[in-house]
Amino acid sequence: MKNLQLINLEAVDNIVYPGTYDETTLLSSVSHIFTDFKYVKPLIIEADTLAADALNLMAKAHVQMKIVISDNNDFLGIISTKELSEQSMVTEVAKGIEREEILVRDMMLSRHTLQAFDLNSLQNASVRDVITSLKSYNMSHCLVVDRENHHIRGVISSSDIARKLHLPIVINTKMSFKMLFEAIADNI
């Protein structure tokens, strides 16, 4: 058995966090900004969750998008804080649905309306390529699909990109992807 010695922490004043040594740039590989569900548990929500509850859960977790699943865990679509906005809620109420009865399924973006990046097409892409694509499609989140295995492999988020590129994010102000792209373009 090895006798391990303890050391004094007097000269230590910093803590290492994930990403401390990760320098993401516009030329970095997409792997720097890709949330791969092979390694990170996807953020999911059931379609029958009340919309108001979903918004509260997302706000508490500081999350802007979740994947919507059925009670059988089938992929149905996505929901973001954009779809759960007050304006969207009022639109649903105007259709005759009581506010307390509006469900995530009533407000989500159905999988049939979504587009995604193909996992294989991202292998040689850069962060700049992804930003350009997201801007052209006006998307703040984009799923990544492994077409060979027929499943959702992950997600790319403009807020993750902003965080990894160390761009300032203003709290309580909706930062559109267009704003993010313009901020990056100013730094090029």
C-alpha atoms as a printed R data frame, in Angstrom:
    type eleno elety resid chain resno       x      y       z
1   ATOM     1    CA   MET     A     1   0.000  0.000   0.000
2   ATOM     2    CA   LYS     A     2   1.249  3.492  -0.909
3   ATOM     3    CA   ASN     A     3   1.376  6.126   1.810
4   ATOM     4    CA   LEU     A     4  -0.129  9.307   0.308
5   ATOM     5    CA   GLN     A     5   0.974 12.640   1.700
6   ATOM     6    CA   LEU     A     6  -1.384 15.591   2.100
7   ATOM     7    CA   ILE     A     7  -0.251 19.064   1.072
8   ATOM     8    CA   ASN     A     8  -1.059 22.514   2.392
9   ATOM     9    CA   LEU     A     9  -3.476 24.611   0.276
10  ATOM    10    CA   GLU     A    10  -2.037 27.946   1.351
11  ATOM    11    CA   ALA     A    11  -0.657 28.789  -2.113
12  ATOM    12    CA   VAL     A    12  -3.733 27.550  -4.041
13  ATOM    13    CA   ASP     A    13  -6.354 30.149  -4.946
14  ATOM    14    CA   ASN     A    14  -8.017 29.017  -8.189
15  ATOM    15    CA   ILE     A    15 -10.513 26.323  -9.089
16  ATOM    16    CA   VAL     A    16 -10.596 24.568 -12.452
17  ATOM    17    CA   TYR     A    17 -14.010 24.409 -14.119
18  ATOM    18    CA   PRO     A    18 -15.087 22.518 -17.222
19  ATOM    19    CA   GLY     A    19 -13.987 24.560 -20.170
20  ATOM    20    CA   THR     A    20 -11.159 26.321 -18.328
21  ATOM    21    CA   TYR     A    21  -8.661 25.077 -20.876
22  ATOM    22    CA   ASP     A    22 -11.086 24.974 -23.773
23  ATOM    23    CA   GLU     A    23 -10.450 27.844 -26.155
24  ATOM    24    CA   THR     A    24 -13.311 27.818 -28.628
25  ATOM    25    CA   THR     A    25 -12.925 30.074 -31.650
26  ATOM    26    CA   LEU     A    26 -14.818 30.573 -34.886
27  ATOM    27    CA   LEU     A    27 -12.414 28.134 -36.553
28  ATOM    28    CA   SER     A    28 -12.860 25.438 -33.884
29  ATOM    29    CA   SER     A    29 -14.458 22.129 -34.711
30  ATOM    30    CA   VAL     A    30 -18.200 21.813 -34.183
31  ATOM    31    CA   SER     A    31 -17.422 19.296 -31.442
32  ATOM    32    CA   HIS     A    32 -16.617 22.318 -29.222
33  ATOM    33    CA   ILE     A    33 -20.235 23.542 -29.351
34  ATOM    34    CA   PHE     A    34 -22.211 20.350 -29.975
35  ATOM    35    CA   THR     A    35 -24.170 18.876 -27.057
36  ATOM    36    CA   ASP     A    36 -23.859 15.181 -27.843
37  ATOM    37    CA   PHE     A    37 -26.588 13.056 -26.268
38  ATOM    38    CA   LYS     A    38 -24.178 10.152 -26.342
39  ATOM    39    CA   TYR     A    39 -22.423 11.894 -23.428
40  ATOM    40    CA   VAL     A    40 -24.962 14.408 -22.055
41  ATOM    41    CA   LYS     A    41 -28.507 13.554 -21.028
42  ATOM    42    CA   PRO     A    42 -31.023 15.367 -23.260
43  ATOM    43    CA   LEU     A    43 -33.360 17.903 -21.687
44  ATOM    44    CA   ILE     A    44 -36.822 16.463 -22.225
45  ATOM    45    CA   ILE     A    45 -40.366 17.280 -21.250
46  ATOM    46    CA   GLU     A    46 -43.585 15.335 -21.688
47  ATOM    47    CA   ALA     A    47 -46.129 16.665 -24.153
48  ATOM    48    CA   ASP     A    48 -48.913 16.561 -21.562
49  ATOM    49    CA   THR     A    49 -47.110 18.967 -19.216
50  ATOM    50    CA   LEU     A    50 -48.971 22.232 -18.625
51  ATOM    51    CA   ALA     A    51 -47.380 24.993 -20.697
52  ATOM    52    CA   ALA     A    52 -47.159 27.361 -17.718
53  ATOM    53    CA   ASP     A    53 -45.396 24.641 -15.682
54  ATOM    54    CA   ALA     A    54 -42.983 23.987 -18.552
55  ATOM    55    CA   LEU     A    55 -42.070 27.664 -18.728
56  ATOM    56    CA   ASN     A    56 -41.469 27.791 -14.966
57  ATOM    57    CA   LEU     A    57 -39.326 24.630 -15.054
58  ATOM    58    CA   MET     A    58 -37.274 25.990 -17.936
59  ATOM    59    CA   ALA     A    59 -36.781 29.347 -16.215
60  ATOM    60    CA   LYS     A    60 -35.633 27.692 -12.972
61  ATOM    61    CA   ALA     A    61 -33.151 25.524 -14.875
62  ATOM    62    CA   HIS     A    62 -31.995 28.439 -17.095
63  ATOM    63    CA   VAL     A    63 -32.928 26.382 -20.148
64  ATOM    64    CA   GLN     A    64 -34.369 27.841 -23.338
65  ATOM    65    CA   MET     A    65 -35.331 24.637 -25.162
66  ATOM    66    CA   LYS     A    66 -36.451 21.098 -24.366
67  ATOM    67    CA   ILE     A    67 -37.218 18.069 -26.473
68  ATOM    68    CA   VAL     A    68 -40.867 17.035 -26.266
69  ATOM    69    CA   ILE     A    69 -41.644 13.360 -25.821
70  ATOM    70    CA   SER     A    70 -44.804 11.274 -25.578
71  ATOM    71    CA   ASP     A    71 -45.615  9.168 -22.534
72  ATOM    72    CA   ASN     A    72 -43.959  6.301 -24.491
73  ATOM    73    CA   ASN     A    73 -40.726  8.335 -24.850
74  ATOM    74    CA   ASP     A    74 -41.289  8.908 -28.583
75  ATOM    75    CA   PHE     A    75 -39.811 12.119 -30.007
76  ATOM    76    CA   LEU     A    76 -42.640 14.555 -30.825
77  ATOM    77    CA   GLY     A    77 -40.893 17.908 -31.293
78  ATOM    78    CA   ILE     A    78 -39.303 20.742 -29.357
79  ATOM    79    CA   ILE     A    79 -40.531 23.543 -27.136
80  ATOM    80    CA   SER     A    80 -38.647 26.717 -26.358
81  ATOM    81    CA   THR     A    81 -39.280 29.789 -24.295
82  ATOM    82    CA   LYS     A    82 -40.199 31.501 -27.559
83  ATOM    83    CA   GLU     A    83 -43.186 29.203 -28.066
84  ATOM    84    CA   LEU     A    84 -44.108 29.576 -24.388
85  ATOM    85    CA   SER     A    85 -44.072 33.386 -24.476
86  ATOM    86    CA   GLU     A    86 -46.917 35.426 -23.068
87  ATOM    87    CA   GLN     A    87 -47.950 36.421 -26.585
88  ATOM    88    CA   SER     A    88 -48.190 32.756 -27.625
89  ATOM    89    CA   MET     A    89 -50.221 31.937 -24.517
90  ATOM    90    CA   VAL     A    90 -52.657 34.758 -25.310
91  ATOM    91    CA   THR     A    91 -53.000 33.415 -28.855
92  ATOM    92    CA   GLU     A    92 -53.969 29.992 -27.478
93  ATOM    93    CA   VAL     A    93 -56.457 31.556 -25.056
94  ATOM    94    CA   ALA     A    94 -57.991 33.460 -27.992
95  ATOM    95    CA   LYS     A    95 -58.638 30.071 -29.638
96  ATOM    96    CA   GLY     A    96 -60.869 29.195 -26.691
97  ATOM    97    CA   ILE     A    97 -58.456 27.155 -24.581
98  ATOM    98    CA   GLU     A    98 -58.364 28.026 -20.886
99  ATOM    99    CA   ARG     A    99 -54.899 29.232 -19.883
100 ATOM   100    CA   GLU     A   100 -54.676 26.551 -17.167
101 ATOM   101    CA   GLU     A   101 -55.388 23.847 -19.779
102 ATOM   102    CA   ILE     A   102 -52.747 24.779 -22.360
103 ATOM   103    CA   LEU     A   103 -50.298 21.906 -22.748
104 ATOM   104    CA   VAL     A   104 -46.800 21.713 -24.184
105 ATOM   105    CA   ARG     A   105 -48.248 19.686 -27.089
106 ATOM   106    CA   ASP     A   106 -50.459 22.684 -27.978
107 ATOM   107    CA   MET     A   107 -47.477 25.004 -28.309
108 ATOM   108    CA   MET     A   108 -44.538 22.833 -29.371
109 ATOM   109    CA   LEU     A   109 -42.905 22.769 -32.770
110 ATOM   110    CA   SER     A   110 -43.834 19.380 -34.182
111 ATOM   111    CA   ARG     A   111 -41.064 17.121 -35.444
112 ATOM   112    CA   HIS     A   112 -42.676 17.245 -38.876
113 ATOM   113    CA   THR     A   113 -41.968 20.987 -39.093
114 ATOM   114    CA   LEU     A   114 -38.364 20.829 -37.849
115 ATOM   115    CA   GLN     A   115 -35.102 20.670 -39.724
116 ATOM   116    CA   ALA     A   116 -31.827 19.411 -38.309
117 ATOM   117    CA   PHE     A   117 -28.133 19.145 -39.031
118 ATOM   118    CA   ASP     A   118 -26.898 15.756 -40.187
119 ATOM   119    CA   LEU     A   119 -24.218 14.430 -37.830
120 ATOM   120    CA   ASN     A   120 -21.954 13.372 -40.704
121 ATOM   121    CA   SER     A   121 -22.121 16.796 -42.363
122 ATOM   122    CA   LEU     A   122 -20.785 18.408 -39.169
123 ATOM   123    CA   GLN     A   123 -17.593 16.344 -39.046
124 ATOM   124    CA   ASN     A   124 -15.524 18.832 -41.056
125 ATOM   125    CA   ALA     A   125 -17.518 21.956 -40.181
126 ATOM   126    CA   SER     A   126 -16.329 24.855 -38.032
127 ATOM   127    CA   VAL     A   127 -18.131 26.943 -35.440
128 ATOM   128    CA   ARG     A   128 -18.291 29.726 -38.043
129 ATOM   129    CA   ASP     A   129 -20.048 27.360 -40.491
130 ATOM   130    CA   VAL     A   130 -22.678 26.531 -37.881
131 ATOM   131    CA   ILE     A   131 -23.219 30.183 -36.961
132 ATOM   132    CA   THR     A   132 -23.664 31.091 -40.622
133 ATOM   133    CA   SER     A   133 -26.184 28.268 -41.111
134 ATOM   134    CA   LEU     A   134 -28.147 29.079 -37.966
135 ATOM   135    CA   LYS     A   135 -28.282 32.741 -38.984
136 ATOM   136    CA   SER     A   136 -29.486 31.938 -42.489
137 ATOM   137    CA   TYR     A   137 -32.274 29.724 -41.091
138 ATOM   138    CA   ASN     A   138 -32.986 32.177 -38.232
139 ATOM   139    CA   MET     A   139 -32.657 29.435 -35.599
140 ATOM   140    CA   SER     A   140 -31.353 29.665 -32.051
141 ATOM   141    CA   HIS     A   141 -31.382 25.879 -31.550
142 ATOM   142    CA   CYS     A   142 -30.888 23.077 -34.024
143 ATOM   143    CA   LEU     A   143 -31.101 19.353 -33.441
144 ATOM   144    CA   VAL     A   144 -28.415 17.057 -34.807
145 ATOM   145    CA   VAL     A   145 -29.577 13.788 -36.342
146 ATOM   146    CA   ASP     A   146 -27.702 10.533 -36.824
147 ATOM   147    CA   ARG     A   147 -29.518  9.443 -39.981
148 ATOM   148    CA   GLU     A   148 -27.737  6.107 -40.148
149 ATOM   149    CA   ASN     A   149 -29.235  5.059 -36.808
150 ATOM   150    CA   HIS     A   150 -32.477  7.091 -37.111
151 ATOM   151    CA   HIS     A   151 -32.183  9.038 -33.883
152 ATOM   152    CA   ILE     A   152 -31.632 12.496 -32.450
153 ATOM   153    CA   ARG     A   153 -27.946 12.614 -31.531
154 ATOM   154    CA   GLY     A   154 -27.751 16.075 -29.964
155 ATOM   155    CA   VAL     A   155 -28.385 19.778 -30.205
156 ATOM   156    CA   ILE     A   156 -26.500 22.952 -31.058
157 ATOM   157    CA   SER     A   157 -27.566 26.076 -29.214
158 ATOM   158    CA   SER     A   158 -26.704 29.705 -29.932
159 ATOM   159    CA   SER     A   159 -26.517 30.374 -26.178
160 ATOM   160    CA   ASP     A   160 -23.917 27.592 -25.823
161 ATOM   161    CA   ILE     A   161 -21.951 29.108 -28.688
162 ATOM   162    CA   ALA     A   162 -22.074 32.546 -27.056
163 ATOM   163    CA   ARG     A   163 -20.901 31.138 -23.740
164 ATOM   164    CA   LYS     A   164 -18.028 29.199 -25.280
165 ATOM   165    CA   LEU     A   165 -16.906 32.152 -27.385
166 ATOM   166    CA   HIS     A   166 -17.073 34.322 -24.232
167 ATOM   167    CA   LEU     A   167 -19.576 36.785 -25.644
168 ATOM   168    CA   PRO     A   168 -21.500 38.890 -23.144
169 ATOM   169    CA   ILE     A   169 -25.088 37.801 -22.573
170 ATOM   170    CA   VAL     A   170 -27.493 40.307 -21.048
171 ATOM   171    CA   ILE     A   171 -29.800 38.756 -18.444
172 ATOM   172    CA   ASN     A   172 -33.561 39.303 -18.953
173 ATOM   173    CA   THR     A   173 -33.060 40.420 -22.536
174 ATOM   174    CA   LYS     A   174 -33.901 37.995 -25.278
175 ATOM   175    CA   MET     A   175 -30.781 37.608 -27.348
176 ATOM   176    CA   SER     A   176 -31.713 36.547 -30.832
177 ATOM   177    CA   PHE     A   177 -29.340 34.539 -32.936
178 ATOM   178    CA   LYS     A   178 -29.127 37.529 -35.264
179 ATOM   179    CA   MET     A   179 -27.824 39.630 -32.352
180 ATOM   180    CA   LEU     A   180 -25.314 36.892 -31.494
181 ATOM   181    CA   PHE     A   181 -24.104 36.696 -35.082
182 ATOM   182    CA   GLU     A   182 -23.712 40.474 -35.308
183 ATOM   183    CA   ALA     A   183 -21.733 40.507 -32.042
184 ATOM   184    CA   ILE     A   184 -19.431 37.810 -33.399
185 ATOM   185    CA   ALA     A   185 -19.105 39.565 -36.762
186 ATOM   186    CA   ASP     A   186 -18.011 42.748 -34.964
187 ATOM   187    CA   ASN     A   187 -15.179 40.764 -33.333
188 ATOM   188    CA   ILE     A   188 -13.865 39.217 -36.564
